[in-house]
Amino acid sequence: MPARTASQSTVSGTQTIQRAALLLRLLTSHNRTGLRLVDLHQKAELERSTTHRILQGLIAEQLVSQHPSNKRYFLGNSIYEMGLAAAPPFNLRDICHPHIKALAQISGDTVFLVVRSGFDGVCVDRQEGSFPIRVFIMDVGRRRPLNVGGGNIAIMSTLTDAEIERICLVNRDRIAESYPNYSEKTLHERIAQARAKGYLVNNILEVPRARSIAVPVRTSFEGSATVALSISAVDDRMQPSRIEELSTLLLETAKKIEEETAALLR
């Protein structure tokens, strides 16, 4: 058998890292209940033996643990320790809260702050405006697949196409079960809009005749966003002139937050 070249070894090593990262992200999205080996290899579209081999390596490094009774896999203790070390030196919700409160007061509508958590987006803050008809899509703490919802899609718009494909693949079964009106074609249209304009306008799947405007917020030096702001309202309040007004307001607010967090990271 011919010896492997250095370039082949590099490709193989990179592929293993990518596969391990995919398994860790899957476990992040299902860490409350854990996942079986069959779940992981099917969702990751990897061979069962390959999945098992990578998991054993992650267990050895305490990045993954396995329940002794039901054999389900969970994130390991080292992930928690790394998370503490990687946490930004500021409370993002505290920084964003006065900004989304001001957005709600100015717009009169409901404003949401969402953050990425693996393959999901989680609502971490919500402020209600004074308009009597309010759009309550999410309670604080609710998570949705990252490819559903204006704020989540705004975050996705800053990711690579390969990462977007991976998220869609992993979330496909969950989407089919809970979101019958979901369209992957529409998702890519929204992503294109966000990349072209800096914001997107999205129909709210859970609430008929309601829409949201969302913008990504880049709060780290990595380039991609893990945070987004969105304003939700009934269709009557989402006419073209008002969409332009609110999108400008959101973009200005996102820039202020980015500047504040950048100053804290210096």
N, C-alpha and C positions, 0 to 999 in steps of 0.2 A: 504494500500500500504506500503510495507516495506521501512524503511528509507534507504537513500543512504549512502554507506560507504564512508570513506575519500578517498579511492583509486578511487572510481567511480567519485567522485566530481573532483578529480585532473585530471582524463582523460577527463572529460567533459570540464573543464576549459582550458586544453591544446588544445583540439579540437577547441574550440571557438576562441582561439588566432590564431591558424593556419588558420582558415577560414577567420578571419578578415584580417590577413596578405595577404592571397591570393587575397581578394577583393581589398586591397590597391595596390597590385602589378598590378592587372588588370587595375585599374584606372590610375596608373602611365604610363602604356603603351598606354593609350588612353585619356590622360588628355586634349589634344588639342580639341577633339570633345566631350568628355564625353561619358558615357555609360548609357543606360536605365536599368531599373530593370530587364527586360527580358533578356537583353544581359548579365548582370552580373550573374544571377542565372544559365543561360545555360552554359556560359563559365566556371564557377566555379563548375558546376555539383552539385549545391545545390538546396534544395527546395526553391521555391519562398518566402515562409513565413520566412524561416530561413535567407535567404539573406536580406530580408527587415528588419528583426529584428536587424541583425548585423549592417546594414547600419545606422539605426536610432541611435544605440549606438555610432557609429563613428561620426555621425553628432553632437550628443550631446557633444562630446569631441572636436569638430571642426577639426577632422581629415578628414572629408568628408563634402562636401557641395552639395546642390541640386539646380539646376537652377529653379527659380520660374515659368518660362513659359513652357519650354520644358521637365522639370522634369528629365533631365539627371543629373547624378552624376559626381562630379569632386573631386579632392583632395582639402582638406580644408586648411585654413591659418596656422593651427598648424603644418601641415606637412612641410610647408616652413620654419617655425621657427626652427623645429627640424633639418631640413636639414642644416640650417646655423650652428647650434650648433655641428652637427655631422661631418661637413666638416673637412678634415685633415688640420693641421696647415701649409700646403705648397701647392703650385700649382703643381699638378702632371704632367701636360703637360709641364710646364717649366723644370721640372727635367728630363723628358724623351726626350725632344726635341733634345738636343745635342747628345744623344745616338742613336736616330733613324736617325739623320743626318749622323752620323759616319757610321752606318750600310749601308745606301744608298750609301755612297761614297766608302766603301770597296767592297760591293757586286755588285754595278752598277745597282741594281734592285730597285723596288718600295717597300718602307717600310711603314707599317701602325701601328698606335697606336689606339686601341679600348678600350672603357670602358663599363662596364655593366650599363644599365639603365632599371631597372625592368626586363621585359622579352625580352628586346632588347639589342643589342650591338651598340654603337655609335662610329663612326670614329672621333677622336678628333685631329689627326695629320697625315700628309702624307708627305713623302719625296721621291723624285724621284732620281734614280741613273742615270748614264751616258749611260747605254745601250740604243741603239736607239729604240728598241721595248719595250715599257712599258705597264704594265698591270694596267689599271685604273679601278679598281673595285668600289671604293668608293670615293666620294668627302668628304672633311671634313664636319661634321655635318650630314652625312647620317646615318640613323639607319636601321638595319635589325633584323629580329627575331634572338634571341640568339642561336638558333640551326641551323643557316646558316652561313657559312664562317669560315675560319680557326681560326682567332683570337677569334671569339665568342665561337667556340667549345673548344678552349684551356681553356677559362674561365670556361665553363661547366664541363670540366674534373676535376675541383677541387671541384665541388659541390657534395652533397650527391645524391644517386640514386633516392631518393624520390623527391628531388628538380628538378632533371633532368626530371623525369616523369611529374611533374607539369608544367614545361616549355613547354615540347612537347605537352601536352594536351591543354594548353592555346593558343599556337601558331598554332595549327593544321589547323584551317580554313584559316588563313593568308598564311600559307605555301602552302596549296592546290591551292590557287588562283594565287600565284605569282611564285612558284618554282616547275614546273611539273617534274623536274628530281631529286627532293629531295628524299632521302631514309633514313628512320629512322634506318634501319639496318646498313647503312653506317655510320650514326651518331655515333652509339654505337661502331662501329669498330674504328672510329677516337678517341673517348673518351678513349677506351682501350689502343690505341697506345700512347696517351699522358700520360696516367697514368703509362705505363710501361717504356717509354723512356724519358719522360719529354717534348716531342715535338710531333707534328703531321704533316703529309703531307696530304693536302686536294685538291681535284679537285675543281676548281672554277666554280660554277654552271652558272654564268652569262657570262663567257668568255671561249669558246671552246679552248682546247689544252693549258690550262694554269693551274698552280698549285701554292699553297702557302705552306709555312712552318710557323708554329706558335708555340709560347710558352706562357704559363701563367706567369703573374708577380704578386707575392703576396706582396702587399704594405701595409698590415695591420697585426695586431696580430691575426686576426680571423682564419687564415689558408686557407680559400678559396680565390680565386683571383677575383678581379673586373677589372683587366687590362690585356691586352695581346699585344704582339708584333708579327708581321708577315711580311714575305718577299714574294712577288708575282713575278712570272716570267713565260715566255713561257716554254713549255715542254722541248724544246731543252736545256734549261739552268737548268733543274732540273734532271740531271742524278744522279745516286746513289752516286758517289764520291762527287759531289757538294752539294747534300742534306746533306751529313754528315758534310761537311765543314760549310755550312750555319747554320745548326742546332746547331753546337758547338758554332758558333759566337752568335747566338740568346740566347742560354742558358747562355753564359758568360755575355752578356749584361743584361739579366734579373736579374742575380745575383747582378750585380753592382747597378742596380736601387733599388733592394730590400735592399741592404746594405745602400744605401743613405737614403731611406725613413725610414728605421729602426733607423738610427742615429738621424733623425729629430723627431721621436716619443719617444725617450728616455726622 
